[in-house]
Amino acid sequence: MTRGSGPRARAPRCNQNSGTQVTDTPMTTLETERTLLARLRAWYSAEDANPTKRVQFDRPLTPWLFVLPQLAVVAIFFYWPSVQAVTSSFYIEDPFGFGSTFVGMENYGDAVTSSQYRDTALFTAFFCVVVTALSLGLGLLLAVKADKVIRGTETYKTLLISVYAIAPPVAGLMGMMFFDMHMGPIKDLFALFGHDLRVGIDYWDTAIALITISVWKQIPYNFIFFLSGLQSVPVPVREAALIDARSGWRRFRDVILPLLAPTAFFLLIINITYTMFDTFPIIDVIVKDKPANNPMTLVYKVYLDGFKGNDIGGSSAQSVILMVVVAALTVLQFRFLERRVHYG
């Protein structure tokens, strides 16, 4: 149609996905219904325009069936006990399950105002800081040394990693044999310096044993990740650092350590979780049947009050407080420490 003689004709457009031509003229009711039906079929069969970017399933419920076992485990062994702990923390319950009395926040008040609970919380913080620092530091040191070993590399690594295969209760039992007051070699070592080591009787002697065994158990885990991180540092980066800085400490501090920051941040969270929860079997082996004169962590105190003292409500309140503290620590770590971590 010529200029000025009427409305301009619109050229058909090409749909990039299907390759068919689409006009701008209004669709009829039949065409609209067919389009909606096609979209519903595509959604139901989980079709995708780019099948290389996602796994295809015949039904949309299929992927949920794959993750259902894991969701069931989390719901049964985490969410349901958490809800039960929060509920029980507001009651004084009969240990045999014959009844309960609602007391509100009284269990929380008794826990916070208790001097024994405060002392346990202070030791838990001290224990967490010392074990985490020593485990990370020694794991990194051994990884740096292993990265430079030329002869006997596999033997050296195997000896360091093999400790991680030992279960925590077995590690506690082995450590107790080393610290035994009658035949332990570590007692003889302390005797050379004039100190009578009495694990299970003296407060700080027991604390030394707990820290030593917990650090020994966790070092291989940190060693594995730090060694993997060191071996992933590109060779050109190492060569450039060797040219720019003659000091080995300066090369490690300015080049290698920043590249290990993501690994170190991950291990920091894992080690704090380990000292708070996974050291329970070690503590149980060392201080079992004699907890009055020995240090313990908050997790072990929850166990003693709940299963030994039959104080279900009080131990539930302590577990809720511990859960809130661990969640707050995790949020603070991601909020402030992750900013200093450079990925990539």
N, C-alpha and C positions, 0 to 999 in steps of 0.2 A: 504494500500500500504506500502511496506517495505521501510526501510531507504535506500536512494540513488537510488531508482528505478524510481523516478519521482516526480512531485510536490505533496506536502502534501495536503490531503483532508481537507477541512474546515468543522468543525462541525456546525450544525445549531445553531443560537442564538435564545433566547426566548425574545420576546418583553414583558417588565414588565407591560405595560399598558393594552394591549389586550390579552396577554397570548398566542399568536400565534407564530409559529416559523418563523424566518426570516433568509434567507441565504445571503451570501455576493456576490452571482452571480448577474450580471447586470439584471435589470428588462426590460421587453419588453415595447414597446411603449404603448400597451394596458394597462399593469399594471400601468404604470406611469400616464396615463390619469384617470384610476380608483382611484388612490391614491389622485390626485389633486381634483377630483370631490368630494371625501369623505371629504377632508379638507374644501372645500368650503361649503358643506352642514353642517359640524360641526360648522363653523364660523357663518353661516346664522341662524342656530337654537340656537346659543349661548350655545352649549354643552361644558361641562367642565369635565376634567378627575377626579376632586375631587368636586363633587357637594355640599359637606357639607361646603365649604368655601365661597360660593357666592350664591346669589339668582339667580334662573334660570328664564329666560324669553323666551317666544316662538320666539320673534323677537328682533333683536338688537336695534331697535328704541323704544321699549317699555319703558325702564328706562328713556329715554329722554322726553317722554311724561309726566312722573310723575314730573320731575323737571321743565318742561316748564312753568307752572304758576309762580313759584318763579323767574325763569330767566326773564320772562316778567315784573314782578313787579320791579326787580332790574334795568332792562334796561329802563323802562318807567319813574320810579320815582327817579333814581339816575344817570345813565349814560347820558340819554338824557338831563336832566336839567344841568348836569355838562358841557356838550359840549356847550349848549346854553349860560351858564354863561361865559365860556372862550371866546366864540365868541363875546358876547355883551361887554366884558370888553375892547375891542379894538375900540369901537364906542361910539359916543355921540348920543343917540337915542331920538327921539321925544316921550314924554310920551304917546301920543295918537296913536303911530305907523304909522305916516305919512312919516317918513324918518329917516335916520341915516347918520352920518358922520364919516369916518374912522379917528381916531386920534392916532393909534399905542399904545405906552406905556404911553400916557399922563395921563390916568386915574390911572395907577399904581403910577406914579410919584406924582400926586396930593394927593393920599392916604398916601404915605409914608412920604411926606414932611409936611403934615397937623399936626399942634400941637394938635388939637382935637382928631385926630386918634391915635396919640402917647399916649396921656393921657388915651384914652379908652383902648389901648393895655396894658398899665401898670396896669390899674385897673383890666383888665381881668386876667392878670398873678397873681396879688395879690389875687383876688377873687378865682381863681382856686386852688392856693396853700392852702389858709386858709380853704376853704370849703372841699377840699379833705382830708386834715390833720385832721380836726375836725370830719368829718363823719367817717373816718376809725378808728380814735382813740376811739371815743365814741361808735361806733358799736362794736369794739373789747372788750371794757370794759364791756358793757352790756352783751355781749355773754359769757364772762368769769364768770360774776356774775350769769347769768342764768344757766350756766352749773353746778353750785354748789347748786342751789336751790333744796330743797327736797319737801317742802310743797308748794302747789299753783303754781307748775311749768307751767301747761297749761295756767292758767290765766295770769301769768307773761309774758309768751311768746306771748299770743294773744294780750295783750295790746300793746306790743312793735311792733308787726308785723302789727297791724291794720292800722297804719298810712300810710303804703305803699299803701293801697287801695285807698287813697285820690288822686284825680287827681291834677296835678301841679297848674292849675288855681284856683281850690278850695282851695288848700293849701296857695296860695298867698292871696286869699281873707280872709281866716281865720287869716293869719298872719297880714294882714292889719288891721283887727279888733282889734287885740291885741296891735298893735303899733299906733292905732288911737290917734290923738292929743287931742281929746275931751273926749273920754270915754275909751281909751285903758288902761288895767291894767299895761302893761309894762311901759307906760309913768309915771304912779303913782309910780312904783318901782324906776325908775330913779330919780324921784322928791325927793325921800327920801334921795338920795345922793347929792342933790343940782344941778342936771342937768336937763335942760329943753329939753326934747326929741322932735325934730321936724322932723318927717319923711316926706319926700317930699319937704322939704325946705332946710334943712341942708345937705350938701354933705355926711359927715361921719355918721350922724344919719341914713340916708337912706341906706348907705353901711352896717351898723350894722343890720338893718332890713332884707336886702337882704341875708346876710350871715346866720343869725339866721334861717330864714324860709327855706333856701336851705339845711342847715345842718339837720334841723328837718325832712325834707321830705326824705332825703337820708339815715338816720341812720337805719331804719328798713331793707332796702335792704342789707346793710353790716352786720347787726345783723344776718340775716337768714344764710348767707354764712359762717360767722365766727362760728356760733353755730354748723352748720353742720360739719365744719372742726374739731371743738373741740370734738364733739361726735364720730368722726371717729378715734380718737387717740386710739390705742390699750391699753387695761387695763394692760398687762404686761409692756408696756413702762412706763405708769404712776407709776406702783409699783416700777420698777427699778429706776426711777427718784426720787421717794420718799426715797429710801434707799441711793442713792448717794448724794443727796443734801437736807439739812434740810430746807433751805430757800425757801419759796414759789416763790419769785421773781426769784431766780436763776433757779428753776425748769422750770418756765415759759419761761425764756430767753434762756436757753440752750437746752431745750427738746421740749417744746410745740410750741414755736414760729417758730423754723426751720421747723417743720412739717406743719405749717400753711403758709409757704412761697408761695406755688403755689396759694392758695386761695387769699392771700394778693396781689400777683402780678396781678391776674385777676381783683380783685376789684380796684386796683390802676388805671388800664386802664379804667374800667367802670366809676369810679368816675370822672376822668378827662374829659371823654366824656360827662358825666352828667353836670358838671359845665360849659362846653363850649357851650352846645347846649340845654339840657333839662331844664335849668333854665329860658329859654325864657318866658314861661307863668308867672312865678313868678315875673320876672322883669317888664313885661308888666303890671301886675296888680298894682305894687307898684309905678312905675314912669310914668304911662300912662298920656298923656296930659300935662306933666310937665317935659320933659326930659332935659331941658337946664341946670338946677341947680342940677341935680342928676347924680349919677354914672350909667354906663351901660356897658355891655359887647360888644364884637365885633359883635356877632350875632345880638344883638338888634340894633346896629348902622347900620348894613346892611339893616335891616328892615326899620328903620327910613329914611335912605337916598333913598332907593328904592321905598317904598310905600307912605311915607309922603312927601319926597322931590322930588320925580319923577326923581331922578338921576339914571337911569337904568344902564348906563355904569359904573358910579363910584361905585355903590353898587355891581355890578358884579365883578369888580376888587377886591373889599374888600373881597367878598366871595371866590374868587380864592386864595387870599393871606391866608385867614383863613384855607382853605382846605390844602394848602401846609404846613402851620405851624402844623396843627393837624397830618398830615401824617408824618412829620419829627419827632414830639414828639413820635409817636407810634413806628417808626423805632428805635429811640434812646432807648426807653424803652426795646424793644426786644433785641437790640444789646448789651446793657451794664447791665441792671438790671436782665434780665433773666439768665445771667451767675451765679448769686448768688442764684438762685432758684433751689432747689433740688426736683426733682419729684420722688416719690416712696421711 
